[in-house]
Amino acid sequence: MLFRHRPPRLQFRPPQQGEELIRFEHLQKSFGPKRVFDDLQLSVYAGETLTVIGGSGTGKSVLLKCLIGLLRSDAGRILFEGQDLTGFHEEDFIGVRRHVAMVFQGAALFDSLTVGENIAYPLREHFPDMSPDEIRERVARKLELVNLPGVEEMRPADLSGGMKKRVGLARAIATDPEVILWDEPTTGLDPVTTENINQMIRSMQKQLGCTSIVVTHDMMSAFTVSDRIAMLANRRIVQVGSPEEMRDSTLPEVRAFLDARRQEFRTQEEVAQ
């Protein structure tokens, strides 16, 4: 009888601020004939907010999903706190998702559950011994942290787009993760709500000391929340730098993207007027 090798369970050691926490190493990913990544390399450091920018269809969200096992890379490695996640099975990624939580673009709330039940869901999955009273207290505390106290009994259908984003964040931080992944956090939101979400991204970094990876094509948001920005183009990361360095970049791919986003923003302003 043949036994398949099983990778060890994730052994997480909280890193020191500024240490390398995540590394995407020579990553390749295709969907049929469409090549998304080709030798993609990127490091993420503990305590930082790193934003990945790029055009639609360049694979920004794919990168996040590969990290937490929702998608599998074809080649290369993904290291989390020095541990290679390549070859992990679905049950092994449960431990990864305890430490790395994702705020999905559409919030991805369960419509059949109340707000409180949505936030409690990962607690019941990851902490089966937690008592109902402890769960209720944790849910209330996380809702207060995202400025939505007392909405436990509301349903997702009764929430505005901004409120859904906040509930999605409360669910993501329910397990006290070390890393938060933000998938297009400001898409479809009005300017006031967008600014509130930007403030929350920075607030999570300060209050929880967590690391954030944000994927977005919203450059105003990227320049507001980021410690570093990585540009994804031509199936790889073409430049990484501070917001100031990316603003001043002379790399053709970066300049073309920023100019296109600037023109799109002007057009939106003209339509609004």
N, C-alpha and C positions, 0 to 999 in steps of 0.2 A: 504494500500500500504506500502511495506517495503522499507526503504531508507538505502542504504549501507553507513557505516561510511566512510568519506573521510578524509585522513590525512591532516593536515595544509600544506600550501605551505612552502617551505624551507625559514626559517628566518636566514640568514647568518650574523654572527658577526665575522669579521676578528679576529682571535686569536692572542695572544701574542706569540713571538718566544719561542719554547720549550713546549708550552701547547699541551695537547692531542687534535688532530684535528679529527682523524678517529679511530674508534674502531670496529673491527670484533669480535663479542661476541658469542661464542658457535655455530659457523656457521656449518651448515650441507648442503650438496649438493650431489645429485645423478643424473646420467643419466641412467634410467632404472636400471639394476642390478649393475651397476658400481658406487660404492661409491667414491666420489671425496674428500669431506671434512667430517670429523667427529669430532665435538667439536673443530673446529679451532678458535684460539684466537690470536689477534694481534692488537697492538696499533701503530698509526703513529702520529708523533709530528710535529707541525707547523715549517716550515723552514728547515726540514731535507730532505736528500735523503736516502730513505730506499729501499734497493734492496732485492727482493724475489728470492731466488735460489731454484733449485730442478730439478730433472730429467724430461724428456719428459713425458707428460701425467699426471703429478702430480697435475695440476690444477692452475698453476701460472696465466695464462691469464684469467681463469674462475674467479679468485678472483677479478681482475680488472673489468671484465664485470658485476659482481654482484654489485659492488660499484656504477656503473652508470646506473644500471637497464637494461642492455642488456640481462642479465640472472637473474633469481630469485632464491634466496636460498630457501631450503626446510624448514629450521628451524634456529633459532638463530636470532641475530640482527646485523644490520650495523648502527652505529651511526656516523653522520657527524656533527661536531661542537655541539655535545650533542643531536642532533635531530635524532630520530629513522626513518630510511628510509623504514623500513619494512611496507609493505602495501601500499606504494606509487603506484599510477597508472602511466601509460606511460606519460601522460601530466604533472604529478608532477615532473617527472625526467628531464623535459626540464630545470627547474630551477637549478637542481643539475648539469647538464652538462654545464651550464653557468659558474659555479665555478670550476668544475672538468673536464678537457679536456684530451683526449686520443690521443697519437701518435701510430697508429696501426702498426703492424709488416710490412705489405706490403704497408704502407703509406695510402692505401685506398682512393686514389685520384679519382675524377670523370674524366674519360678519355675524355668525351664529352665537358668538360669545360677547359678554359685556367687556367694557374696557378693563375692569379689574381682572376678569378671567383671562383676557389676552395677556396681560402683564404677568400673571401667575403661571402661565403655561410653561415657560422655560424653567421656572423654579421647581415645578413638580417633576420636570424631566431630569434636571441636574441634581436636585436636592430632595430625593424621595423621603428622607427622614424629617424634613422641615414640617413643623406643625401648622395647622390651619391659621392659628393666631399669628405665628411668625410670618407666614405668607401674607396675610392681610396687612401686617405692619410694614413689611418690606414693600408691598405694592403702594401703600399710602405714601411712604417715604420717597419712592421714585417719582410718583406723580407730583409731589411737592417740588422735587428737584427740577422738573420741567415746567413748573408753574401751571399745573393743572390739578390742584387739590380738590378732592371730593367728587370726582367724576367717575368713580368706579362702576356705578350702575348704568351709565350711558352706553349706548350701542354705537358701533362705528358709523352706521348710517346717519346718526345724528350729529356727527362731528364735521367741522370745516376741514379743508385741506391742511391748513396749518396745525390744527388740533390733532389730526391723524398722524402727522409727522412727529409731533411731540409724544403721542402715545406709543408710536413705533420706537422712539428713542427710549422711553421709559421701559418698554419691554426688553430692548437691547441691553440696557444697563442693569436690569434686574439681578443678573448673576454677578455683578461687579466685575465685568471683564477688564482685561488689561488693554485690549485693542478694540476700537470701534471702527467699523467700515461704513462709510456713507455713500450710498449709490444715488447720484444726482439729487442731492437733498433739497435743492431750491427749484427744481423743474415744476412749472405750472403754478407757481406761487406769486402773489402780488408783491410789490416792492417792500411794503412794511413787514409782511410775513417772512419774506426772504431775509431781511435784516435780522429779524428775531431768530431765525434758524442759524444764521451766521454767528450770532452772539452765543447761541447754545453750543455750537461746535467748539468755540473758544472756551466757553464756561466749563464744558466737560473736561477739557485739558487741565484747567486750573483746579477745579473742585475734586476731580477723581484722579488726577495725575496720569491719565490714560494716553495711549498713543492712538492717533486717528489717521486713517487713509480715506481721503475724499476723492471720488471721481465726479467730474463735472465738466461741462463746456461753458459754464457761467464764469467768465473771467473776473467780474467784479467780486463775486463770492470767493474765487480762488485767491485773488490778491488780498482779500480781507482776512481769511482764516489761516493761511498757510505759513508755515516756517520754511518749507521748501516746496517747489513745484517740479513735477516731472512731465515731460512732453512725450506722448505716445504717437508715433507716426511711422509709416513704412514698416509696420510689424515689429517695431522695437522702440525702446526708450532712446530718443535722440539727444535729449539734454535734461539735466537736473540742475536746479539752482534756486537761489532765494527769489522772492517776488521781484526784487529790484533787478537781479541778474536776468530774469526772464523778460522783464519789460525792455531791457536794453539789448536783448539778444540780437545777433546778426545772422543767426542760423536761418536759412530760407524757410524751413518747415515751421519754425516758431513764428517768424515774421508773418508768413502767409496766414497762419491760424489767427494770430492776434488782430491782424488787419481785417480779416473776414468777420471776426466777432465784433470788432469796433463798428463796422459798417452795419451789421445786423442790429446792434443796439441803437444806432442812430435812426434806422428805419422804424424800429419799434416806438421810439420816442415821437417820430413824425406821425405815425398812425394814432398814437394816444392823444396827440394834440388835435 
